[in-house]
């Protein structure tokens, strides 16, 4: 949650690019003295955030989905269609 909030502020308030934010946050998370839960998942989400033009919350959900079987997400958000390996299912449709 802290990472998501920091990214949102850096992008929306300060206007930094997703590429710059992802690179800087990735470096920051690997600094000595930090204890980061699910670091590999967060790094994967940062890659999707930058490379697939997603907000971080959706990128994090996508990173989780890519580790599950089946690799699917129920969502109305069509941007999940841009992520190879994930099947987007619309709620209420069979």
C-alpha positions in Angstrom: 0.0 0.0 0.0 2.8 2.4 0.8 4.5 1.8 -2.6 1.2 2.4 -4.4 0.6 5.7 -2.5 4.2 6.9 -3.2 3.8 6.1 -6.9 0.5 7.9 -7.1 2.0 11.0 -5.6 5.1 10.9 -7.7 3.0 10.5 -10.9 -0.1 12.7 -10.2 1.3 15.5 -8.1 4.9 15.7 -9.2 4.3 14.6 -12.8 7.2 12.1 -13.1 7.1 9.6 -15.8 6.3 5.9 -15.1 9.7 4.9 -16.4 11.5 7.3 -14.0 9.3 6.3 -11.1 9.7 2.6 -11.7 13.4 2.8 -12.0 13.8 5.0 -8.9 11.4 3.0 -6.7 13.1 -0.3 -7.8 16.5 1.1 -6.7 15.0 2.4 -3.4 13.4 -0.9 -2.5 16.8 -2.7 -2.8 18.6 -0.2 -0.4 20.0 -1.6 2.8 17.8 -1.2 5.8 14.5 -1.8 4.1 12.3 -4.7 4.8 9.9 -5.2 1.9 7.3 -7.9 2.0 6.8 -9.7 -1.4 9.6 -7.7 -3.0 9.7 -9.9 -6.1 6.0 -9.3 -6.6 6.4 -5.6 -6.2 9.2 -5.5 -8.7 7.1 -7.5 -11.2 4.2 -5.1 -10.6 6.6 -2.1 -11.3 7.6 -3.7 -14.6 3.9 -4.0 -15.6 3.2 -0.5 -14.3 5.8 0.9 -16.6 5.7 -1.4 -19.6 1.9 -1.9 -19.9 0.8 1.6 -18.9 -1.3 0.5 -15.9 -1.8 2.1 -12.6 0.2 0.4 -9.9 -2.9 -1.2 -8.2 -3.9 -2.9 -11.4 -0.3 -3.9 -12.1 0.0 -5.4 -8.7 -3.3 -7.4 -9.2 -2.0 -8.5 -12.6 1.3 -9.7 -11.1 -0.6 -11.7 -8.5 -2.8 -13.2 -11.3 0.2 -14.2 -13.3 1.3 -16.4 -10.4 -2.1 -18.2 -10.0 -3.7 -20.9 -12.0 -5.8 -20.1 -13.9 -4.3 -16.7 -14.7 -7.5 -14.7 -14.9 -9.0 -11.5 -13.5 -12.6 -10.5 -13.3 -12.7 -6.9 -14.3 -14.5 -4.4 -16.6 -11.1 -2.8 -17.2 -10.0 -3.7 -20.7 -6.4 -2.7 -20.1 -5.9 -6.2 -18.5 -6.2 -7.4 -22.1 -2.8 -5.9 -22.8 -1.1 -8.4 -20.4 0.1 -11.5 -22.1 -0.9 -14.6 -20.0 -3.9 -13.1 -18.3 -7.4 -13.8 -19.3 -9.8 -11.0 -18.5 -13.3 -12.1 -17.6 -16.2 -9.7 -17.4 -18.3 -10.0 -14.3 -21.8 -11.3 -15.1 -20.7 -12.8 -18.4 -20.1 -16.5 -19.0 
